Structures are given as structure tokens and as C-alpha cells.
Amino acid sequence: ITGIFRVMVDAMAAVEGADLRPLSRWFRCLIQMSLDGNAPMTDDIIEQVIRILGVTSDVYPVEELEWLSITIFNRAVDFLNDSLHVQANELKRKALLIAGFGDDDGKLLEQLLDVDFAAP
């Protein structure tokens, strides 16, 4: 079912000028469904969101950016706790990148940068 859902979201994302508000919620659902069981899909979705953020003039909803960047950052901390340092640092980089797109004067990015990201 995740695969079918992914195809639908990909089709919606491919439409030029697609409304980011509903699309961002669909991305959230996909990430939630794939987070614990399908790391390659989660990474693909994150990359897709980053690409969209980089080319759109539309504003991605702040609450969705917050959820996404914090969720990815928390996953990076999980990887760090499991001594998966390469994966942890890559997810941290993506979380910070996404947080930087926020329309909040850099507050979310600053909060994530303040977190002590070191191995236990």
C-alpha cells in the first residue's frame, strides 16, 4: 500500500504549481509510513522534499517543515545512539537543510544547531 500511495504523491508533486499545503501533508504520511521499515524510501522522500524546497517560490507550510526537520533530526540521533555515525551525520545535514527553508527568521535552524549532537 505504501508503494501505491507513493506513486500517487509522486504524480501530485510532478504537477507544476501544485499546492504545497496538501502535498506537504502527504509527504508527512509517506515518511511516517516508511520511517521504521523502509529507509531507502524515506531517504528518497526527503530528497524529493529538498528538491521541491529548492525550486519552488511557494511557501512550504512552517508546521510541516518543523515536523519534518525535527523528525529527521531525531532519527539522526537514533542512528548516532546506534553508532551509525555516517547515516546520523547525513540525516542531521538534511534536517538542518530543511530547517533552513523555514519562514521563521532561522529560529528552527538555530534550535537544531543548539542541540549537542555527539555520540553518547
MARBA-3410 file (N, C-alpha, C, O; in Angstrom, 1 decimal):
120
0.8,-1.2,0.0,0.0,0.0,0.0,0.9,1.3,0.0,0.5,2.3,-0.6 ~ 2.0,1.2,0.7,2.9,2.3,0.7,3.4,2.7,-0.7,3.5,3.9,-1.1 ~ 3.6,1.7,-1.5,4.1,1.9,-2.9,3.0,2.6,-3.7,3.4,3.5,-4.5 ~ 1.8,2.2,-3.6,0.7,2.8,-4.4,0.5,4.3,-3.9,0.4,5.2,-4.7 ~ 0.6,4.5,-2.6,0.5,5.8,-2.1,1.6,6.7,-2.6,1.4,7.9,-2.9
2.8,6.1,-2.7,4.0,6.8,-3.1,3.8,7.3,-4.6,4.1,8.4,-5.0 ~ 3.3,6.4,-5.4,3.0,6.7,-6.8,2.0,7.9,-6.9,2.2,8.8,-7.8 ~ 1.0,7.9,-6.1,0.0,9.0,-6.1,0.7,10.3,-5.7,0.4,11.3,-6.4 ~ 1.4,10.3,-4.7,2.1,11.5,-4.2,3.1,12.0,-5.2,3.2,13.2,-5.5 ~ 3.9,11.1,-5.8,4.8,11.5,-6.9,4.1,12.2,-8.1,4.6,13.1,-8.6
2.9,11.6,-8.4,2.1,12.2,-9.5,1.7,13.6,-9.1,1.7,14.5,-10.0 ~ 1.2,13.8,-7.9,0.8,15.1,-7.5,2.0,16.1,-7.4,1.8,17.3,-7.8 ~ 3.1,15.6,-7.0,4.3,16.5,-6.9,4.8,16.9,-8.3,5.4,18.0,-8.4 ~ 4.6,16.1,-9.3,5.1,16.4,-10.6,4.2,17.5,-11.3,4.7,18.0,-12.3 ~ 3.1,17.8,-10.8,2.2,18.8,-11.4,2.8,20.2,-11.1,3.0,20.6,-9.9
3.2,20.9,-12.1,3.7,22.3,-11.9,2.7,23.2,-11.2,1.6,23.2,-11.6 ~ 3.2,23.8,-10.2,2.3,24.7,-9.4,1.4,24.0,-8.4,0.4,24.6,-8.0 ~ 1.7,22.8,-8.1,0.9,22.0,-7.1,0.9,22.7,-5.8,1.9,23.4,-5.4 ~ -0.2,22.7,-5.1,-0.4,23.4,-3.8,0.4,22.6,-2.8,0.2,21.4,-2.6 ~ 1.4,23.3,-2.2,2.3,22.6,-1.2,1.6,22.2,0.1,2.1,21.3,0.8
0.5,22.9,0.5,-0.1,22.6,1.8,-0.5,21.1,1.8,-0.1,20.4,2.7 ~ -1.4,20.7,0.9,-1.8,19.3,1.0,-0.7,18.3,0.6,-0.5,17.3,1.2 ~ 0.2,18.8,-0.3,1.3,17.9,-0.7,2.2,17.7,0.5,2.7,16.6,0.7 ~ 2.5,18.7,1.3,3.3,18.5,2.4,2.8,17.5,3.4,3.5,16.8,4.1 ~ 1.5,17.5,3.6,0.8,16.5,4.5,1.0,15.1,3.9,1.1,14.2,4.7
0.9,15.0,2.6,1.0,13.7,2.0,2.5,13.2,2.2,2.7,12.0,2.4 ~ 3.4,14.1,2.1,4.8,13.7,2.3,5.0,13.3,3.8,5.7,12.3,4.1 ~ 4.3,13.9,4.7,4.4,13.6,6.1,3.9,12.1,6.3,4.5,11.3,7.0 ~ 2.7,11.8,5.7,2.2,10.5,5.8,3.1,9.4,5.2,3.3,8.4,5.8 ~ 3.7,9.7,4.1,4.6,8.8,3.5,5.9,8.5,4.4,6.3,7.4,4.5
6.4,9.6,4.9,7.5,9.4,5.8,7.2,8.7,7.0,7.9,7.8,7.5 ~ 6.0,8.9,7.6,5.6,8.2,8.8,5.4,6.7,8.5,5.8,5.8,9.3 ~ 4.9,6.4,7.3,4.7,5.0,6.9,6.0,4.3,6.6,6.1,3.1,6.8 ~ 7.0,5.0,6.1,8.3,4.4,5.7,9.4,4.5,6.8,10.4,3.8,6.6 ~ 9.2,5.3,7.8,10.3,5.6,8.7,10.9,4.4,9.3,12.2,4.3,9.4
10.2,3.5,9.8,10.7,2.4,10.6,11.0,1.1,9.7,11.7,0.2,10.2 ~ 10.5,1.1,8.5,10.7,-0.1,7.8,11.2,0.0,6.4,11.6,-1.0,5.8 ~ 11.4,1.2,5.9,11.8,1.3,4.5,12.8,2.6,4.4,12.4,3.6,3.9 ~ 14.0,2.4,4.9,14.9,3.5,4.9,15.2,4.1,3.5,15.3,5.3,3.4 ~ 15.3,3.3,2.5,15.6,3.9,1.1,14.4,4.8,0.7,14.6,5.8,0.1
13.2,4.3,0.9,12.0,5.2,0.6,12.0,6.5,1.4,11.7,7.5,0.8 ~ 12.3,6.4,2.7,12.3,7.6,3.5,13.3,8.5,2.9,13.0,9.7,2.8 ~ 14.5,8.0,2.6,15.5,8.9,2.1,15.1,9.5,0.7,15.4,10.7,0.5 ~ 14.5,8.8,-0.1,14.0,9.3,-1.4,13.0,10.4,-1.2,13.0,11.4,-1.9 ~ 12.1,10.2,-0.3,11.1,11.2,0.0,11.7,12.5,0.5,11.3,13.6,0.1
12.6,12.3,1.5,13.3,13.5,2.0,14.0,14.3,0.9,14.0,15.5,0.8 ~ 14.7,13.5,0.0,15.4,14.2,-1.1,14.4,14.9,-2.0,14.7,15.9,-2.6 ~ 13.2,14.3,-2.2,12.2,14.9,-3.1,11.7,16.2,-2.5,11.6,17.2,-3.2 ~ 11.5,16.2,-1.2,11.1,17.4,-0.5,12.2,18.5,-0.6,11.9,19.6,-0.9 ~ 13.4,18.1,-0.4,14.5,19.1,-0.6,14.6,19.7,-2.0,14.8,20.9,-2.1
14.4,18.8,-3.0,14.3,19.3,-4.4,13.2,20.3,-4.5,13.4,21.4,-5.2 ~ 12.0,20.0,-4.0,10.9,20.9,-4.2,11.2,22.2,-3.4,10.9,23.3,-4.0 ~ 11.7,22.1,-2.2,12.0,23.3,-1.5,13.0,24.2,-2.2,13.0,25.5,-2.1 ~ 13.9,23.6,-3.0,14.9,24.4,-3.7,14.5,25.1,-5.0,15.1,26.0,-5.4 ~ 13.3,24.6,-5.5,12.9,25.2,-6.8,11.5,25.9,-6.7,11.2,26.6,-7.7
10.8,25.8,-5.6,9.5,26.4,-5.6,9.6,27.9,-5.0,10.4,28.2,-4.2 ~ 8.7,28.7,-5.5,8.5,30.0,-4.9,7.4,30.0,-3.9,7.2,31.0,-3.2 ~ 6.6,28.9,-3.9,5.5,28.8,-2.9,6.1,28.5,-1.6,7.2,27.9,-1.5 ~ 5.4,28.8,-0.5,5.9,28.6,0.8,5.4,27.3,1.3,4.2,27.0,1.4 ~ 6.4,26.4,1.7,6.1,25.2,2.3,5.6,25.4,3.7,6.2,26.2,4.4
4.5,24.8,4.2,3.9,25.2,5.5,4.9,25.0,6.6,5.6,24.0,6.7 ~ 5.0,26.0,7.4,6.0,26.0,8.5,5.9,24.9,9.4,6.8,24.2,9.9 ~ 4.6,24.5,9.8,4.4,23.4,10.7,4.9,22.1,10.1,5.4,21.2,10.9 ~ 4.8,21.9,8.8,5.3,20.7,8.2,6.8,20.7,8.1,7.4,19.7,8.3 ~ 7.4,21.9,7.8,8.9,22.0,7.9,9.4,21.6,9.2,10.4,20.9,9.4
8.7,22.2,10.3,9.2,21.9,11.6,9.1,20.4,11.9,10.0,19.8,12.4 ~ 7.9,19.8,11.6,7.8,18.4,11.8,8.8,17.6,11.1,9.4,16.7,11.7 ~ 9.0,17.9,9.8,9.9,17.1,9.0,11.4,17.2,9.5,12.1,16.2,9.7 ~ 11.8,18.5,9.8,13.2,18.6,10.2,13.4,18.0,11.6,14.5,17.4,11.8 ~ 12.5,18.2,12.5,12.7,17.6,13.8,12.6,16.1,13.8,13.4,15.4,14.5
11.7,15.5,13.0,11.6,14.1,12.8,12.9,13.5,12.3,13.4,12.5,12.7 ~ 13.4,14.2,11.2,14.7,13.7,10.6,15.8,13.8,11.6,16.7,12.9,11.7 ~ 15.9,14.9,12.3,16.9,15.2,13.3,16.9,14.1,14.4,17.9,13.5,14.8 ~ 15.7,13.8,14.9,15.5,12.8,15.9,15.9,11.4,15.4,16.5,10.6,16.1 ~ 15.7,11.1,14.1,16.1,9.9,13.5,17.6,9.8,13.5,18.3,8.8,13.7
18.2,11.0,13.2,19.7,11.1,13.2,20.3,10.8,14.6,21.3,10.1,14.7 ~ 19.6,11.3,15.6,20.0,11.0,17.0,19.9,9.5,17.2,20.8,8.9,17.9 ~ 18.9,8.8,16.8,18.7,7.4,16.9,19.9,6.7,16.3,20.5,5.7,16.9 ~ 20.2,7.1,15.1,21.4,6.5,14.4,22.7,6.7,15.1,23.5,5.8,15.2 ~ 22.8,7.9,15.7,24.0,8.2,16.5,24.1,7.3,17.7,25.2,6.8,18.0
23.0,7.1,18.4,23.0,6.2,19.5,23.3,4.7,19.2,23.7,4.0,20.0 ~ 23.0,4.4,17.9,23.3,3.0,17.4,24.7,2.9,16.8,25.0,1.9,16.1 ~ 25.5,4.0,17.0,26.8,4.1,16.4,26.9,4.0,14.9,27.8,3.6,14.3 ~ 25.8,4.5,14.3,25.8,4.6,12.8,26.1,6.1,12.4,25.2,6.8,12.0 ~ 27.3,6.4,12.6,27.7,7.8,12.5,27.6,8.4,11.1,27.2,9.6,11.0
27.9,7.7,10.1,27.7,8.2,8.7,26.3,8.5,8.4,26.0,9.6,7.9 ~ 25.4,7.6,8.7,23.9,7.8,8.5,23.4,9.0,9.4,22.6,9.8,8.9 ~ 23.9,9.0,10.6,23.5,10.1,11.5,23.9,11.4,11.0,23.0,12.4,11.0 ~ 25.1,11.6,10.6,25.5,12.9,10.1,24.8,13.3,8.8,24.6,14.5,8.6 ~ 24.5,12.3,7.9,23.8,12.6,6.7,22.4,13.1,7.0,21.9,14.1,6.4
21.7,12.4,7.9,20.4,12.9,8.3,20.4,14.2,9.0,19.5,15.0,8.8 ~ 21.4,14.4,9.8,21.5,15.7,10.5,21.6,16.8,9.5,21.0,17.9,9.6 ~ 22.5,16.6,8.5,22.7,17.6,7.4,21.4,17.9,6.7,21.1,19.1,6.4 ~ 20.6,16.9,6.4,19.3,17.1,5.7,18.3,17.8,6.6,17.6,18.7,6.1 ~ 18.3,17.4,7.9,17.4,18.1,8.8,17.7,19.6,8.9,16.8,20.4,8.9
19.0,19.9,9.0,19.4,21.3,9.0,19.1,22.1,7.7,18.7,23.2,7.8 ~ 19.3,21.4,6.6,19.0,22.0,5.3,17.5,22.3,5.2,17.1,23.4,4.8 ~ 16.7,21.4,5.6,15.2,21.6,5.6,14.8,22.7,6.6,14.0,23.6,6.2 ~ 15.4,22.7,7.8,15.1,23.7,8.7,15.4,25.1,8.2,14.7,26.1,8.5 ~ 16.4,25.2,7.4,16.8,26.5,6.8,15.9,27.1,5.8,15.9,28.3,5.5
14.9,26.3,5.3,13.9,26.8,4.4,12.7,27.4,5.1,11.9,28.0,4.5 ~ 12.7,27.3,6.4,11.6,27.9,7.2,11.5,29.4,7.1,12.4,30.1,6.9 ~ 10.2,29.8,7.1,9.9,31.2,7.0,9.8,31.8,8.5,8.8,32.4,8.8 ~ 10.8,31.5,9.3,10.7,31.8,10.7,12.0,32.6,11.2,12.3,32.6,12.4 ~ 12.6,33.3,10.3,13.8,34.0,10.6,14.9,33.2,11.2,15.7,33.6,12.0
15.0,31.9,10.8,16.1,31.0,11.2,15.9,30.4,12.6,16.9,29.8,13.1 ~ 14.8,30.6,13.2,14.6,30.1,14.6,14.7,28.6,14.7,15.4,28.1,15.6 ~ 14.1,27.9,13.8,14.1,26.4,13.9,15.5,25.9,13.6,16.0,25.0,14.3 ~ 16.2,26.5,12.6,17.6,26.1,12.3,18.4,26.3,13.5,19.3,25.5,13.9 ~ 18.3,27.5,14.2,19.0,27.8,15.4,18.8,26.8,16.5,19.7,26.4,17.2
17.6,26.4,16.7,17.2,25.4,17.7,17.9,24.1,17.5,18.5,23.5,18.4 ~ 17.9,23.7,16.2,18.6,22.4,15.9,20.1,22.5,16.0,20.8,21.6,16.5 ~ 20.6,23.7,15.7,22.1,23.9,15.8,22.5,23.9,17.2,23.7,23.6,17.5 ~ 21.6,24.3,18.1,22.0,24.3,19.6,22.0,22.9,20.2,22.5,22.8,21.3 ~ 21.5,21.9,19.6,21.4,20.6,20.1,22.8,20.0,20.1,23.5,20.0,19.1
23.2,19.4,21.2,24.6,18.7,21.3,24.4,17.4,20.6,23.8,16.5,21.0 ~ 25.1,17.4,19.4,25.0,16.2,18.6,26.3,15.4,18.7,27.2,15.5,17.8 ~ 26.4,14.7,19.7,27.6,13.9,20.0,27.3,12.5,20.4,26.2,12.3,21.0 ~ 28.1,11.6,20.1,27.9,10.2,20.5,27.9,10.1,22.0,28.6,10.7,22.7 ~ 27.0,9.2,22.5,26.9,9.1,24.0,28.1,8.4,24.6,28.2,8.2,25.8
END
